[in-house]
Amino acid sequence: MELSVIIAARNEEFLSQTVKNVIENSGDKTEVIAVCDGYRPYPAISEHARVKVIYLYKAIGQRAAVNLGVKESNSLYMMKLDAHCAVDKDFDVKLMADYEQGWTVVPRMYNLYAYDWVCKKCGKRKYQGRKFECCGDVQKQIKWEPKRRAVSDFMRFDTDMQFGYWSHYRNRPEAKQDICDQLCAIGACWFMERERYWQLGGLDEAHGGWGQVGVEVACKAWLSGGKQVVNKKTWFAHLFRTGNFKGTGHNGGTFPYPLDGSDVQIARKRSKELWLNNKWPKAIHPLSWLVDRFAPVPGWHE
């Protein structure tokens, strides 16, 4: 295999749909390694020659699950993908074609149009989110396509190491190319050489099970002497747990790891320790070098 797509999943409703989509849109040298972190997915993942499934009886957290998945890979490249995503046709070929050594590559990100709610009796339809009551049985109708107007190429982090979107960056001259330097991303999807993943230490499990993944991946990419780029020639689409999804539970969709304040704080504390205090032992640059490279960065240079 040339590429292993690593999907760590915890209480994911759409894992099987994500795996199916990756297989349908990739070549025969790309595999999926799905790590079911303390649960059995329903619907079950269909058997396929290019799909490996690891079932864990007890949840170990997203970071540890991704690390476990990468350990099962022998491919030249790895790509981490959230378990509620769609991908571009031939995304694997496009990412490998433009890759340069030392890069972490993030495909262009769209919001995912995952499904509609549809009344089987009258045909009334409602966009994904909270289930509605109607005259008949209301069921999900899978769409699984990108919302082309909801595109995100550039992100950042603030002085508290909190991730944020950076839409104004696209107006800079250096942001106009198909492949551009990227300060940060959300951590839902990224691609690199598998060997480099381990050279950078894998995902740091001292952050805890979940949170700050995008900041960690970006800081490691840049501060190690490499770089992170967005490749606009290909894309992935991500289902966000915001807006209509807040508080929806199983009626509106399930997601991997809970938005628990304590988990976020543990990850944020570790993030500050490593990056703000320049404690990562593999760094050849301080964080100030990275921030200045993208100056002015909101919150840093006012």
C-alpha positions in Angstrom: 0.0 0.0 0.0 1.1 3.6 -0.7 -1.4 5.4 1.6 -3.1 4.4 4.9 -6.1 6.5 5.9 -6.4 6.4 9.6 -9.8 6.9 11.1 -10.2 6.9 14.9 -13.9 6.6 15.9 -15.7 6.8 19.1 -19.6 6.5 19.2 -19.7 7.5 15.5 -22.9 7.2 13.6 -21.2 7.8 10.2 -18.1 5.8 10.4 -19.2 3.2 7.9 -20.4 5.9 5.5 -17.0 7.6 5.8 -15.1 4.4 5.1 -17.3 3.6 2.1 -16.7 7.1 0.7 -12.9 6.8 1.1 -12.8 3.5 -0.6 -15.0 4.6 -3.5 -12.8 7.7 -4.1 -9.4 6.1 -3.8 -7.2 3.8 -5.8 -6.2 0.2 -5.2 -3.0 1.3 -3.3 -4.9 3.1 -0.6 -6.2 1.4 2.5 -8.4 2.4 5.4 -7.4 1.5 9.0 -10.4 2.2 11.2 -9.9 2.1 15.0 -13.2 1.7 16.8 -12.4 3.2 20.2 -14.5 1.3 22.7 -17.6 0.7 20.6 -19.0 -1.4 17.8 -20.2 0.8 14.9 -23.8 0.6 13.6 -24.3 0.2 10.8 -21.3 -2.1 10.6 -18.3 -1.4 8.3 -18.6 -3.5 5.1 -15.9 -6.0 4.5 -13.4 -4.9 1.9 -9.8 -6.0 0.9 -8.6 -2.5 1.5 -10.2 -2.0 4.9 -8.7 -3.0 8.3 -10.8 -2.6 11.4 -9.4 -2.6 15.0 -12.0 -3.0 17.8 -11.0 -1.8 21.2 -13.0 -3.1 24.2 -12.1 0.0 26.2 -11.8 3.6 24.9 -8.2 4.9 24.9 -8.8 8.4 23.4 -8.4 9.8 19.9 -4.7 10.5 20.0 -3.8 7.0 21.2 -6.2 5.5 18.7 -4.6 7.3 15.8 -1.2 6.3 17.0 -2.4 2.7 17.2 -3.8 2.9 13.7 -0.5 4.3 12.3 1.4 1.4 14.0 -0.7 -1.0 11.9 0.4 0.7 8.7 3.3 -0.2 6.4 2.4 2.4 3.8 4.7 5.2 2.6 2.1 7.8 3.5 -0.5 8.3 6.2 -3.6 10.5 6.3 -5.6 11.1 9.4 -9.3 11.6 8.8 -12.3 12.2 11.1 -15.0 9.6 11.0 -17.7 12.0 9.6 -16.1 13.2 6.4 -16.4 12.9 2.6 -13.4 13.1 0.3 -12.6 14.2 -3.3 -12.4 11.7 -6.2 -8.8 10.6 -6.5 -7.8 12.6 -3.4 -5.0 10.1 -2.8 -3.4 10.6 -6.2 -3.7 14.3 -6.0 -2.1 14.5 -2.6 0.8 12.2 -3.4 1.5 14.0 -6.8 2.2 17.3 -5.2 3.8 16.2 -2.0 7.3 17.4 -1.0 9.5 16.0 1.7 9.0 17.7 5.1 5.4 18.8 4.4 2.2 18.3 6.3 -0.6 18.7 3.7 -4.2 19.6 4.5 -6.7 19.4 1.6 -9.1 22.3 1.1 -12.0 21.9 3.6 -15.7 22.2 2.9 -18.6 21.8 5.3 -20.3 18.4 4.8 -23.9 18.2 3.6 -24.4 14.8 5.3 -28.2 14.1 5.1 -31.7 15.4 5.1 -34.6 14.4 7.3 -37.4 13.2 5.1 -41.0 12.3 6.0 -41.8 9.0 4.3 -45.5 9.8 4.1 -45.7 13.4 2.8 -42.2 13.9 1.6 -41.5 16.9 3.7 -37.7 17.5 3.9 -35.5 19.2 6.5 -31.8 19.9 6.3 -29.6 17.9 8.7 -29.7 18.7 12.4 -32.6 18.2 14.8 -35.2 15.6 13.8 -38.7 16.9 13.2 -42.1 15.4 13.8 -44.4 14.9 10.9 -47.4 12.9 9.7 -45.3 9.8 9.0 -42.0 8.2 9.8 -39.1 10.6 9.5 -35.8 9.1 8.4 -32.4 10.3 7.3 -31.6 10.4 3.6 -27.9 10.4 3.1 -26.4 13.2 0.8 -22.7 13.1 1.7 -21.5 15.9 -0.5 -19.5 19.2 0.1 -21.2 22.5 0.5 -19.1 24.4 -2.0 -19.8 27.8 -0.6 -18.6 26.8 2.9 -14.9 26.6 2.2 -12.0 27.0 4.7 -8.4 27.2 3.6 -6.7 29.2 6.4 -6.8 29.0 10.2 -4.7 30.3 13.1 -4.4 30.1 16.9 -4.4 32.9 19.4 -2.1 33.7 22.4 -4.1 31.1 24.4 -3.3 28.5 21.8 -7.0 28.3 20.8 -7.8 27.5 17.2 -9.7 30.0 15.1 -10.6 30.6 11.4 -8.7 33.2 9.4 -10.7 34.0 6.4 -9.0 37.4 5.7 -5.7 35.6 5.1 -7.0 34.6 1.7 -6.7 38.2 0.5 -2.9 38.1 0.8 -0.9 37.6 -2.4 0.8 34.6 -1.0 -2.6 32.9 -0.4 -3.6 32.9 -4.1 -1.8 29.8 -5.3 -3.1 26.2 -5.5 -0.7 25.2 -2.7 -0.1 27.7 0.0 1.5 27.9 3.4 -1.0 27.4 6.2 -0.4 28.4 9.8 -2.9 25.9 11.3 -5.9 23.7 10.6 -8.7 22.0 12.6 -7.0 18.6 12.8 -9.8 16.7 11.0 -7.6 15.7 8.0 -3.9 15.9 7.3 -1.4 13.9 5.1 2.3 13.2 5.5 4.9 10.5 5.1 4.4 7.8 7.7 8.0 7.8 8.7 7.8 11.6 9.3 4.8 11.1 11.6 7.0 9.1 13.9 10.0 11.4 13.6 7.7 14.1 15.0 6.7 11.9 17.8 3.2 10.8 16.6 0.4 12.4 18.4 1.4 13.5 21.9 -0.8 11.5 24.3 0.1 13.8 27.2 -2.5 16.2 25.7 -5.1 13.7 26.9 -7.6 11.9 24.7 -8.9 14.7 22.6 -8.5 18.4 21.8 -5.8 20.7 20.3 -4.9 18.2 17.5 -4.8 20.8 14.8 -2.5 23.1 16.8 -0.2 20.2 17.7 0.1 19.0 14.1 0.8 22.5 12.8 3.3 23.5 15.4 5.2 20.2 14.9 5.2 20.7 11.1 6.6 24.2 11.3 8.8 24.2 14.4 10.6 21.0 13.3 11.9 22.8 10.2 9.2 21.5 7.9 6.0 23.3 6.8 2.2 22.9 6.6 0.4 23.6 3.4 -3.2 23.6 2.1 -3.6 21.9 -1.2 -6.6 23.5 -3.0 -6.5 21.0 -5.8 -8.3 18.5 -3.7 -10.7 18.6 -0.7 -12.4 16.9 2.1 -15.7 17.8 3.7 -16.3 17.8 7.4 -19.5 17.5 9.4 -19.4 20.0 12.2 -21.2 19.7 15.5 -22.5 23.2 15.6 -25.7 25.1 14.8 -28.6 22.6 14.4 -26.5 19.8 15.8 -26.1 21.2 19.3 -27.8 19.0 21.8 -29.3 16.7 19.2 -27.9 13.4 20.5 -28.8 10.3 18.4 -31.6 12.2 16.7 -29.3 14.5 14.9 -26.0 12.7 14.7 -23.3 11.4 17.0 -19.7 12.5 17.1 -16.5 11.0 18.4 -15.3 12.5 21.6 -17.5 14.7 23.8 -17.0 18.5 24.1 -16.0 18.1 27.8 -14.5 21.2 29.3 -12.0 19.3 31.4 -10.6 17.5 28.3 -10.2 20.7 26.5 -8.5 22.3 29.4 -6.0 19.4 29.8 -5.2 19.6 26.1 -4.9 23.4 26.2 -2.6 23.3 29.2 -0.3 20.9 27.5 -0.4 22.9 24.3 0.7 26.1 26.2 3.5 24.2 27.9 4.9 22.8 24.7 4.5 25.7 22.3 4.2 29.0 24.3 7.1 27.9 26.6 9.1 26.4 23.8 9.4 23.0 25.6 9.1 20.7 22.6 12.5 19.0 22.3 12.3 18.4 18.6 11.8 22.2 17.8 14.5 24.1 15.9 12.5 27.3 15.9 10.6 29.1 18.7 6.9 29.7 18.4 7.6 33.4 17.9 9.4 32.6 14.7 6.3 30.9 13.3 3.9 33.6 14.4 6.2 36.3 12.8 6.4 34.3 9.6 2.6 34.8 9.1 2.5 38.4 10.6 0.4 40.1 11.2 -1.6 37.4 13.0 -4.8 38.6 14.8 -4.3 38.8 18.6 -0.5 38.5 18.3 0.6 41.7 16.5 -1.9 44.4 17.5 
